[in-house]
Amino acid sequence: MRDLLRAYFSRRTLVSIYNLFFSLSNKLLTSFPLSLIMPKSDTGAESESEAVPLLDLSAPSSPISFPIKSLQDLKSRSYFDSFHFQFNRSTVPLRRDLPNNRPRVLVCHDMKGGYVDDKWIQGCENDAGYAIWHWYLMDVFVYFSHSLVTIPPPCWTNTAHRHGVKVLGTFITEWDEGKATCREMLATKESAQMYAERLAELSTSLGFDGWLINIENEIDEEQISNLKEFVSHLTKVLHLSAPGALVIWYDSVTVCGDLEWQDQLNEKNKPFFDLCDGIFMNYTWKESYPKLSAEVAGDRKYDVYMGIDVFGRGSFGGGQWTVNTALDLLKRNNVSAAIFAPGWVYETAQPPNFHSAQNKWWSLVEKSWGIVQTYPQVLPFYSDFNQGFGYHVSLEGRQLSDAPWYNISCQSLQPLLEFKEDNTDIIQVTVDAREASYNGGGNIVFKGRLEGDVYFTARLFKPLLHLSSSPITISYSVKSDHETSKFGLLLCFSSPSRETKSILVAPKETTTRLDHMFLKCLVTSEQTVSEWTVHETSLVMDGHTLTEISAFCYRTENSTKTSEYVALLGHISIKDHHVQLLQQNLVSLPPASSWVIEARNLDLVPGNSGSKILRVKLEWRQKQLEDSVSPVYNVYAENVKSTDVLRSRKVLEKPRSKRVFLGISHIPAYYVSELVLDSDVKGVSFVVQPCCEDGSWMKVDDSPNLLVNLEGLPQVA
């Protein structure tokens, strides 16, 4: 964002936008208008903008996330008229507020210009798309691009909120085009307030948590008061409409209207800092600047976020693999950190592969700053270790799809695995998406060798779960060789008097061998599902706090020789025992008869070799509720070739065609963009399977369904 970065951003953004344009054009399904920002020189302020007209956003198409490119579009509220608006809403509530008693970590996304694979709201087939799974190391996540109004794709907000991380969009103006934009926006006090209200309305309606304001152009001195009004009004309106929302100012234009990065909090940028919730300092600060900024901020020192560019361009410590140099200094000076462009690992293809390099890089952040998020803190707790991409989708050990996929909204609570570069542990622990899964598309693989009575433990989660006198039920699924590879969960508790207690949850035959090592061993009941064994037990720990969940790898009691150890952990669930009993009585999920599913925007077009292609938007709700109660839905389709079935409006039990898994939705709607049907298909039965946040789900055969009659529906070429 500094002059020395401008040439880089110009070229990098242009390439990213061109790649994005051609990618979208090839899809031939949907897109959005693009403006290519093309500076005439690396040092000059002049720029030109070329509009690239693409498909109409008001027409039905595969749901997509997109930025707002002009003040006119922001003013007119045209975004809300888009077919895609409904799909862009985040539905996962934020788990917590920002801590006010310690420095914080802000992470600014900026990956290939934004809106790459993450723009496809219902997911895409690029299993190699960019993802982040180290949410326990950050407090705030900013989605950044060089568009005027950068709206975070809902996948980022959903998974960040699930982990307790706030999400901000970006409002940015740059160069001569930005100067003209600011003149229009700040023409009057009323116009400044109106545009601030438009931004507040967007973030509140879409469920993210505020804005980073980045004015990177000169401001006419007579309009500075209106710029202050814009920042102040946006902060005030947001706080009223969404308590806890954030407005963060970027260190760029000064209170005098000059584009002059300060790299520290001082009298030239503090007036803006005083009007909002924080300031993101530019990256080229010197060693003394964090301390000086903290002194100027006073009681608000944690609201000063000192920038660190991971690419290392002029950033203190050099970024990249020495990012901890800057982080260590900021931690010592008791100010917050703003990490910019962690996608460096992905964009520069750091060896040996993205997954390993990403874990290694974030381990530097953990070693320097420590874990800033603890979860779970409330029940129910559920994780199937899904990282938001994979090569199959499973449900209770049964594979629903074998296609590669990418959808960060599907990311479950992520384990806090410790990174060890030397690989000297006797058991290697990795989150894996290729091995068979119990639910979703991920699991944790434990692989190595165990000798004799040796056992191995690995940290999985760091909860802060205060327990009452109500029993809790703990369950987990394992796939392993029961003779050579045994697996349990080791739970650590803190008593009211701060005494530490450990409890092992393990199969029955292991208790006598391990009783002497722990306070007690809880014997599990077992159920075999597909090739997975589901273990379950209950306990009461009134007044205690669950502080750690670890894996416990061991062998059978009579084993004496060293042998290979392989175990897959499919999921972990902790529920209130009474709630679980209600679910077993089917009270938690309403029956199919209480749901209404509607088909909208129905379209049938000719396909290849006599086939036909169905496009339709499905919407559903509960009859007695305005909003649906479930956070996730699996969507299926089943072809109907019998006229009798269509007439009866009921799908026969047998014979029946194969039910096809279409995808996952996090809102009560799903757009079927291209369902290919044989010529003899007369209708399609769509099934919507509600799933709960605790990992439970309604049986598919009991789930609400809609039979769509295709007979008489014209095929439009």
C-alpha positions in Angstrom: 0.0 0.0 0.0 3.0 2.2 0.2 4.5 3.8 -3.0 7.2 1.1 -3.1 4.3 -1.5 -3.2 2.2 0.3 -5.8 4.1 -1.1 -8.8 3.8 -4.6 -7.4 0.1 -4.3 -6.6 -0.6 -2.8 -10.0 0.9 -5.7 -12.0 -0.2 -8.4 -9.5 -3.8 -7.1 -9.4 -4.0 -6.8 -13.2 -2.9 -10.4 -13.8 -5.3 -11.7 -11.1 -8.2 -9.8 -12.6 -7.4 -11.1 -16.1 -7.2 -14.6 -14.8 -10.4 -14.2 -13.0 -12.2 -12.8 -16.1 -11.1 -15.7 -18.4 -12.0 -18.2 -15.7 -15.5 -16.8 -15.3 -16.0 -16.5 -19.1 -15.2 -20.2 -19.5 -17.9 -21.0 -16.9 -20.6 -19.5 -19.1 -22.8 -19.5 -16.1 -22.4 -16.3 -14.3 -20.1 -13.4 -13.6 -19.9 -9.8 -12.6 -18.7 -6.5 -14.2 -15.0 -6.0 -13.8 -12.9 -2.8 -14.0 -9.3 -3.3 -14.9 -7.2 -0.8 -13.0 -4.3 0.0 -15.3 -1.8 2.6 -14.1 0.0 4.5 -16.8 3.2 4.4 -14.9 4.5 2.9 -11.7 5.0 6.3 -10.1 2.3 8.4 -11.7 -1.1 8.8 -10.1 -3.1 8.6 -13.4 -5.1 5.5 -14.1 -7.8 4.4 -16.5 -10.7 2.1 -16.0 -12.1 -0.3 -18.6 -15.5 -1.8 -17.9 -15.8 -5.4 -19.0 -19.5 -6.3 -19.5 -20.4 -9.8 -18.6 -23.6 -11.6 -17.7 -26.6 -10.0 -16.0 -26.4 -10.4 -12.2 -30.2 -10.3 -11.9 -30.6 -13.5 -13.9 -30.5 -16.9 -12.2 -27.1 -18.6 -12.3 -24.6 -20.4 -10.1 -24.4 -18.3 -6.9 -21.3 -16.1 -6.8 -19.7 -13.5 -4.6 -18.6 -10.2 -6.2 -17.5 -6.7 -5.2 -19.2 -3.4 -5.9 -17.2 -1.4 -8.4 -18.8 2.1 -8.4 -20.4 4.6 -6.1 -23.5 4.6 -8.3 -24.0 0.8 -7.6 -23.4 1.4 -3.9 -25.8 4.4 -3.8 -28.6 2.6 -5.8 -28.5 -0.5 -3.6 -28.5 -2.6 -6.8 -26.6 -5.3 -5.0 -29.8 -6.2 -3.1 -31.6 -6.7 -6.4 -29.1 -9.3 -7.5 -30.1 -13.0 -7.8 -27.0 -13.7 -5.7 -27.8 -11.5 -2.7 -29.7 -14.2 -0.8 -26.8 -16.7 -1.3 -24.2 -14.2 0.0 -25.5 -14.0 3.5 -23.5 -15.6 6.2 -25.6 -17.8 8.5 -23.1 -18.7 11.2 -23.3 -16.3 14.2 -20.1 -15.0 15.7 -19.0 -17.0 18.7 -17.4 -14.2 20.8 -16.4 -10.5 21.0 -12.9 -9.1 20.8 -10.8 -9.5 24.0 -10.0 -6.1 25.6 -7.3 -7.3 27.9 -4.5 -8.3 25.4 -3.0 -7.5 22.0 -4.8 -9.0 19.1 -4.0 -10.5 15.7 -5.6 -9.2 12.5 -5.1 -11.1 9.3 -5.7 -9.4 5.9 -6.4 -11.9 3.2 -5.3 -10.4 -0.2 -4.9 -13.6 -2.2 -4.5 -13.2 -6.0 -6.7 -10.2 -6.0 -9.6 -11.9 -4.3 -12.7 -13.7 -5.6 -10.9 -16.8 -7.0 -12.2 -20.2 -6.1 -13.9 -18.8 -3.0 -16.4 -16.8 -5.1 -18.4 -19.9 -5.9 -20.8 -19.9 -3.0 -22.0 -23.5 -3.4 -18.4 -24.6 -4.0 -16.4 -25.7 -7.0 -14.3 -28.7 -8.0 -10.8 -27.2 -7.4 -9.7 -29.2 -4.4 -6.4 -27.2 -4.6 -8.1 -23.9 -3.8 -6.7 -21.6 -1.1 -7.9 -22.1 2.5 -6.9 -21.1 6.0 -7.4 -23.4 9.0 -5.3 -21.7 11.7 -8.2 -19.6 13.0 -7.1 -20.2 16.6 -4.2 -17.8 16.0 -6.2 -14.7 15.0 -8.9 -12.4 16.2 -10.0 -10.5 13.1 -10.0 -11.5 9.4 -10.1 -8.9 6.6 -11.1 -9.8 3.0 -9.2 -7.4 0.8 -9.2 -6.6 -2.9 -8.6 -3.5 -5.0 -12.3 -3.0 -5.8 -14.2 -0.1 -4.3 -16.3 -2.2 -2.0 -14.9 -5.7 -1.3 -17.6 -7.9 0.2 -16.3 -11.0 1.9 -17.6 -14.3 0.3 -19.8 -15.9 2.9 -17.6 -19.0 3.1 -14.9 -16.9 4.9 -17.5 -15.4 7.3 -19.1 -18.7 8.0 -15.9 -20.5 9.0 -14.3 -17.5 10.7 -17.4 -17.0 12.9 -17.5 -20.7 13.7 -14.0 -20.2 15.2 -14.8 -16.9 17.0 -13.0 -14.6 14.4 -14.6 -11.3 13.2 -14.7 -10.6 9.5 -14.3 -7.2 7.8 -14.9 -6.1 4.2 -12.8 -3.4 2.6 -13.7 0.0 1.3 -10.8 1.3 -0.8 -10.2 4.3 -3.1 -6.9 4.6 -5.0 -5.0 7.0 -7.3 -6.8 9.6 -9.6 -9.9 7.4 -9.9 -10.1 7.2 -6.2 -9.6 10.9 -5.8 -12.6 11.6 -8.1 -14.6 9.0 -6.2 -13.9 10.7 -2.9 -14.8 14.1 -4.3 -18.2 12.8 -5.2 -18.7 10.8 -2.0 -17.6 13.7 0.3 -19.3 16.5 -1.7 -21.5 17.2 1.3 -21.9 16.0 4.8 -25.2 14.4 3.8 -23.6 12.4 1.0 -20.8 11.2 3.3 -23.4 10.0 5.8 -25.5 8.3 3.0 -22.5 6.3 1.7 -21.6 5.3 5.3 -25.1 4.1 5.8 -25.0 2.0 2.6 -21.8 0.3 3.9 -23.4 -0.3 7.3 -26.5 -1.8 5.6 -24.3 -4.2 3.5 -22.4 -5.6 6.4 -25.4 -5.9 8.6 -27.5 -7.6 6.0 -24.8 -10.0 4.9 -23.7 -11.0 8.4 -20.1 -9.8 8.5 -18.6 -7.5 11.1 -17.6 -4.2 9.6 -15.1 -2.5 7.4 -11.4 -1.6 6.8 -11.4 1.9 5.4 -8.4 2.4 3.0 -8.2 5.9 1.4 -5.1 5.8 -0.8 -5.4 9.1 -2.6 -5.2 12.7 -1.8 -8.3 14.4 -0.3 -9.1 18.1 -1.0 -8.5 19.9 2.3 -12.0 21.4 2.3 -13.5 17.8 2.3 -11.5 16.5 5.3 -14.3 17.4 7.7 -16.7 15.3 5.5 -14.2 12.4 5.5 -14.2 12.5 9.3 -18.0 12.5 9.2 -17.9 9.5 6.9 -15.7 7.5 9.4 -17.6 8.7 12.5 -21.1 8.1 11.0 -20.1 4.7 9.7 -18.8 3.7 13.2 -21.9 5.1 15.0 -24.4 3.5 12.6 -22.7 0.1 12.6 -22.4 0.0 16.4 -26.2 0.7 16.7 -27.2 -1.9 14.1 -24.6 -4.5 15.0 -23.1 -4.2 18.4 -19.5 -5.4 18.3 -19.0 -4.4 14.7 -15.6 -2.8 13.8 -14.5 0.1 11.6 -10.7 0.1 11.2 -8.8 3.0 9.5 -5.8 2.3 7.3 -2.7 4.5 7.8 -2.6 6.3 4.4 -4.1 9.8 3.9 -3.4 12.3 6.7 -5.7 14.7 8.4 -4.3 17.4 6.1 -5.4 15.4 3.0 -2.0 14.3 2.0 -1.3 10.7 0.9 1.6 10.2 3.3 1.9 6.9 5.2 3.1 7.5 8.7 4.0 4.0 9.9 3.1 5.0 13.4 0.3 6.6 15.3 0.8 10.4 15.5 -1.0 13.7 15.2 -1.4 13.3 11.4 -3.6 10.1 11.6 -4.8 10.0 15.2 -7.9 12.1 14.5 -9.2 9.3 12.3 -8.2 6.7 14.9 -10.2 8.6 17.5 -13.4 8.3 15.4 -13.4 4.5 14.9 -12.4 1.2 16.4 -8.7 0.9 15.4 -6.0 1.7 12.9 -4.0 -0.6 10.6 -0.5 0.9 10.4 1.5 0.7 7.2 4.2 -1.9 7.0 7.4 0.0 6.7 7.6 1.0 10.4 10.9 1.2 12.3 11.9 -0.6 15.5 10.9 2.2 17.8 7.5 2.9 16.2 5.4 0.3 18.0 6.4 1.6 21.4 5.8 5.2 20.3 2.4 4.3 18.9 1.4 2.6 22.1 2.3 5.7 24.0 0.2 7.9 21.7 -2.8 5.5 21.9 -2.8 5.3 25.7 -5.6 3.1 27.0 -6.4 2.1 23.3 -3.0 0.7 22.6 -4.5 -2.7 21.6 -6.5 -0.9 18.9 -3.2 -0.1 17.1 -2.6 -2.9 14.6 1.0 -2.7 13.3 1.2 -4.0 9.7 3.5 -6.9 8.7 3.7 -7.7 4.9 4.3 -11.4 4.6 5.8 -10.9 1.1 8.4 -8.8 3.0 8.4 -5.7 0.9 10.0 -3.1 3.2 8.5 -4.8 6.2 10.3 -4.9 9.5 12.0 -8.3 9.8 11.5 -9.2 6.2 8.2 -11.2 6.5 8.2 -14.6 4.8 9.9 -17.2 6.9 11.1 -14.5 9.4 7.7 -13.0 10.1 8.2 -13.9 13.8 10.9 -11.2 14.0 8.2 -8.5 13.7 5.7 -10.4 15.7 8.1 -10.8 18.7 8.8 -7.1 18.7 5.1 -6.2 18.6 4.3 -8.6 21.4 7.0 -7.1 23.6 5.6 -3.6 23.0 2.0 -4.6 23.8 0.4 -3.5 20.6 -1.7 -5.6 18.1 -0.4 -7.1 14.8 -1.9 -6.9 11.3 -0.6 -9.7 9.1 -1.0 -8.9 5.4 -1.1 -11.5 2.6 -0.5 -14.8 4.3 -1.4 -16.3 1.0 2.2 -15.8 0.1 2.7 -19.4 1.0 0.2 -20.4 -1.6 1.0 -17.9 -4.3 4.7 -18.6 -4.3 4.3 -22.4 -4.1 6.5 -22.8 -1.0 7.9 -26.4 -0.8 7.2 -29.2 -0.2 3.5 -28.5 -0.7 0.9 -26.0 0.3 -0.5 -28.0 3.2 2.9 -28.6 4.9 4.3 -25.1 4.1 1.1 -23.5 5.5 1.4 -25.5 8.8 5.0 -24.5 9.1 4.5 -20.8 8.4 1.6 -20.5 10.9 3.7 -22.4 13.5 5.9 -19.3 13.5 2.9 -17.2 14.4 2.0 -19.6 17.2 5.5 -19.7 18.6 5.7 -15.9 18.7 2.2 -14.9 19.7 0.6 -18.0 21.2 -2.9 -19.4 20.8 -5.5 -16.6 21.0 -8.7 -18.7 20.5 -9.9 -21.5 22.8 -12.7 -23.7 21.8 -15.1 -25.3 22.5 -16.5 -23.0 25.2 -20.2 -24.0 24.9 -22.0 -27.2 24.0 -22.6 -28.9 21.7 -19.1 -29.4 20.3 -18.6 -31.2 17.1 -15.7 -31.5 14.6 -15.1 -33.9 11.7 -11.8 -32.0 10.9 -13.1 -30.9 7.5 -10.7 -28.2 6.1 -13.1 -26.9 3.4 -11.8 -29.0 0.5 -11.5 -32.7 -0.3 -11.8 -35.6 -2.7 -15.1 -37.1 -1.5 -18.1 -36.4 0.7 -19.2 -39.0 3.3 -22.0 -39.3 5.8 -21.7 -41.8 8.6 -19.0 -43.7 6.8 -21.0 -44.0 3.6 -19.6 -42.1 0.6 -22.1 -39.7 -1.0 -19.7 -38.4 -3.7 -16.3 -39.2 -5.1 -15.8 -35.8 -6.8 -13.1 -33.3 -5.7 -14.6 -30.2 -4.1 -13.8 -26.9 -2.5 -16.2 -25.0 -0.1 -14.7 -23.3 2.9 -18.2 -22.8 4.4 -18.0 -26.6 5.2 -14.9 -26.3 7.3 -15.6 -27.6 10.8 -13.8 -26.6 14.0 -10.1 -27.1 13.3 -7.8 -29.1 15.6 -4.8 -27.3 17.2 -2.2 -29.7 16.0 1.4 -28.9 16.9 3.7 -28.5 14.0 7.1 -30.4 14.3 9.3 -30.0 11.3 11.9 -32.6 12.4 9.2 -35.4 12.2 11.0 -37.2 15.1 7.7 -38.3 16.8 7.0 -42.0 16.7 3.6 -41.2 15.4 3.0 -38.6 12.6 -0.3 -36.7 12.9 -1.9 -35.0 9.9 -5.3 -33.8 8.8 -6.0 -35.7 5.7 -8.7 -35.3 3.0 -7.8 -38.3 0.8 -8.3 -41.2 3.3 -11.9 -42.4 3.8 -13.9 -40.1 6.1 -16.7 -40.7 8.6 -18.4 -37.4 7.9 -17.7 -34.7 5.4 -14.4 -35.0 3.6 -11.6 -35.0 6.3 -10.1 -36.9 9.2 -7.0 -37.0 11.3 -4.5 -39.8 10.4 -2.1 -41.2 13.0 0.6 -43.2 11.4 3.9 -44.6 12.7 5.3 -47.4 14.9 4.7 -48.3 18.6 6.9 -50.5 20.7 5.6 -52.7 23.5 3.8 -50.6 26.2 4.7 -47.3 24.6 1.9 -44.9 24.1 1.6 -41.6 22.2 -0.4 -38.4 22.8 -1.2 -35.5 20.5 -3.0 -32.2 21.3 -6.3 -31.8 19.4 -8.3 -29.0 21.0 -7.8 -26.4 23.8 -11.3 -25.9 25.2 -12.5 -23.7 28.0 -15.7 -25.6 28.7 -17.2 -25.1 32.1 -19.3 -28.1 33.2 -22.3 -28.3 35.4 -24.0 -31.2 37.2 -25.6 -32.2 33.9 -24.0 -35.3 32.3 -22.2 -34.9 29.0 -21.9 -37.5 26.3 -18.6 -37.9 24.5 -18.4 -39.8 21.2 -15.7 -40.3 18.5 -15.3 -42.5 15.5 -12.2 -44.5 14.6 -11.0 -46.7 11.7 -8.1 -48.9 12.5 -6.8 -52.4 13.0 -8.1 -53.3 16.4 -5.3 -55.8 17.1 -2.4 -53.4 16.5 -3.7 -49.8 16.6 -5.9 -48.8 19.6 -7.2 -45.2 20.0 -8.7 -43.2 22.8 -9.3 -39.6 23.9 -7.4 -38.1 26.8 -9.4 -35.4 28.6 -7.8 -32.9 30.9 -9.9 -31.0 33.5 -9.2 -28.2 35.9 -11.1 -28.4 39.3 -12.5 -25.3 41.1 -9.4 -25.4 43.2 -7.2 -25.5 40.0 -6.2 -29.1 40.4 -5.5 -31.0 37.2 -7.3 -34.2 36.4 -6.9 -36.6 33.5 -9.5 -39.0 32.2 -9.0 -41.5 29.4 -12.0 -42.4 27.2 -11.1 -45.8 25.7 -12.6 -49.3 24.8 -13.3 -51.7 27.6 -10.4 -54.1 27.2 -7.8 -51.4 27.8 -8.9 -50.1 31.2 -6.9 -52.6 33.5 -3.7 -51.8 31.7 -4.0 -48.0 31.9 -5.9 -47.5 35.1 -2.8 -46.6 37.1 -1.8 -43.8 34.7 -4.9 -41.6 35.0 -7.5 -40.5 37.5 -9.9 -43.0 35.9 -10.6 -44.6 32.6 -14.1 -44.3 31.1 -15.2 -47.4 29.2 -16.9 -46.8 25.9 -19.8 -48.5 24.3 -19.2 -49.4 20.7 -21.1 -49.4 17.5 -19.8 -50.4 14.1 -20.9 -48.2 11.2 -19.5 -49.1 7.8 -15.8 -49.7 8.6 -15.8 -47.2 11.4 -16.2 -47.9 15.2 -18.1 -45.3 17.1 -17.2 -45.0 20.8 -19.5 -43.3 23.3 -19.5 -42.7 27.0 -21.0 -40.3 29.5 -19.6 -38.6 32.6 -20.4 -35.9 35.2 -17.7 -33.3 36.1 -19.7 -30.8 38.1 -17.7 -27.5 38.6 -14.8 -28.7 36.5 -13.5 -27.1 33.3 -12.4 -29.1 30.3 -9.1 -27.6 29.2 -7.6 -30.0 26.7 -8.6 -32.8 24.4 -5.8 -35.1 23.2 -5.5 -38.2 21.1 -4.2 -41.3 22.9 -2.5 -43.9 20.6 -1.6 -47.3 22.1 -1.5 -51.1 21.4 -3.2 -54.1 22.9 -2.2 -55.3 26.3 -0.3 -58.3 25.2 1.7 -56.7 22.4 5.4 -56.9 22.9 6.9 -56.3 19.4 7.2 -53.1 17.5 4.5 -52.9 14.8 3.1 -50.3 12.4 0.4 -48.1 13.9 -2.4 -46.6 11.7 -5.6 -45.1 13.0 -8.1 -42.6 11.5 -10.1 -40.3 13.7 -13.3 -39.4 12.0 -15.1 -37.1 14.4 -15.4 -35.9 18.0 -18.7 -34.9 19.6 -19.5 -33.6 23.1 -23.2 -33.0 23.9 -25.4 -32.3 26.8 -26.7 -35.8 27.8 -30.3 -34.6 28.2 -30.3 -32.9 24.8 -29.0 -36.1 23.2 -31.9 -38.0 24.7 -34.3 -35.6 23.1 -32.6 -36.0 19.7 -32.9 -39.8 20.0 -36.6 -39.2 20.5 -36.6 -37.2 17.2 -37.6 -34.0 19.0 -34.7 -31.9 17.7 -35.6 -32.1 14.0 -39.1 -31.4 12.9 -40.7 -34.0 10.6 -40.8 -33.7 6.8 -44.5 -32.7 6.9 -43.6 -29.5 8.7 -41.4 -28.2 5.8 -42.3 -26.5 2.6 -40.0 -26.7 -0.5 -40.7 -24.6 -3.5 -39.1 -24.6 -7.0 -38.4 -21.2 -8.6 -36.8 -20.1 -11.8 -37.4 -23.5 -13.4 -35.6 -23.8 -16.8 -35.3 -26.8 -19.1 -32.8 -26.7 -22.0 -31.7 -29.3 -24.6 -28.5 -31.1 -23.8 -26.2 -33.4 -25.8 -27.4 -36.7 -27.4 -31.0 -36.2 -26.6 -30.5 -35.3 -23.0 -32.0 -32.3 -21.3 -30.6 -29.9 -18.6 -32.6 -28.7 -15.7 -31.9 -25.5 -13.8 -34.0 -24.6 -10.8 -33.8 -22.7 -7.6 -35.0 -24.6 -4.5 -36.2 -22.7 -1.4 -37.5 -24.3 1.8 -38.8 -23.3 5.2 -40.6 -24.6 8.1 -44.3 -23.9 8.0 -44.5 -22.4 11.5 -41.2 -20.5 11.3 -40.1 -17.6 9.1 -36.5 -18.9 9.1 -35.3 -22.4 9.0 -33.7 -23.9 12.2 -30.9 -26.0 10.7 -27.5 -24.5 9.9 -26.6 -27.0 7.1 -28.5 -28.9 4.5 -27.5 -31.8 2.1 -29.4 -31.6 -1.2 -30.1 -34.7 -3.3 -31.9 -35.5 -6.6 -33.6 -38.6 -7.8 -34.9 -39.1 -11.4 -38.5 -40.2 -11.9 -39.4 -42.0 -15.1 -42.9 -43.2 -14.1 -46.0 -41.2 -15.1 -47.9 -43.0 -12.3 -45.4 -41.6 -9.7 -46.0 -38.1 -11.0 -49.7 -38.4 -10.9 -49.6 -39.7 -7.3 -47.1 -37.0 -6.3 -45.3 -39.6 -4.2 -42.0 -41.3 -4.9 -42.4 -45.1 -4.9 -40.1 -47.1 -2.6 -39.2 -49.6 -5.4 -38.1 -49.6 -8.1 -36.3 -46.3 -7.7 -33.4 -44.7 -9.5 -30.1 -43.8 -7.9 -30.3 -40.8 -5.5 -27.6 -38.3 -6.5 -25.9 -36.0 -4.0 -25.9 -32.5 -5.4 -24.2 -30.4 -2.7 -24.4 -28.6 0.6 -26.2 -25.4 1.4 -25.7 -23.1 4.5 -28.9 -21.1 3.7 -32.4 -22.5 3.1 -32.0 -22.3 -0.7 -29.9 -24.1 -3.4 -29.5 -23.4 -7.1 -29.3 -26.4 -9.3 -27.3 -25.0 -12.2 -26.9 -27.9 -14.5 -28.7 -31.2 -13.8 -28.3 -33.5 -16.8 -31.3 -35.8 -17.4 -31.9 -38.6 -19.8 -34.6 -38.1 -22.4 -37.0 -40.5 -20.7 -36.9 -38.7 -17.3 -40.3 -37.3 -16.6 -39.7 -35.6 -13.2 -37.1 -35.1 -10.5 -37.6 -35.6 -6.7 -35.4 -33.2 -4.7 -34.6 -34.1 -1.1 -33.3 -31.6 1.5 -31.7 -33.2 4.5 -31.4 -30.9 7.5 -28.2 -31.3 9.6 -27.6 -29.9 13.1 -24.6 -28.1 14.5 -23.9 -31.1 16.8 -23.2 -33.4 13.8 -26.6 -35.1 13.8 -28.9 -35.2 10.8 -32.3 -36.3 9.7 -32.5 -39.6 7.9 -32.6 -39.0 4.1 -35.7 -41.1 3.7 -37.5 -39.0 6.3 -36.3 -35.7 5.0 -38.5 -33.1 3.2 -38.8 -33.6 -0.5 -40.3 -32.0 -3.6 -41.4 -33.7 -6.8 -40.9 -31.5 -9.9 -43.0 -32.5 -12.9 -41.1 -31.9 -16.2 -43.9 -33.1 -18.4 -45.3 -30.3 -20.6 -42.4 -28.0 -19.5 -41.1 -26.4 -22.7 -37.4 -26.7 -23.5 -35.8 -23.4 -24.2 -32.9 -23.4 -26.6 
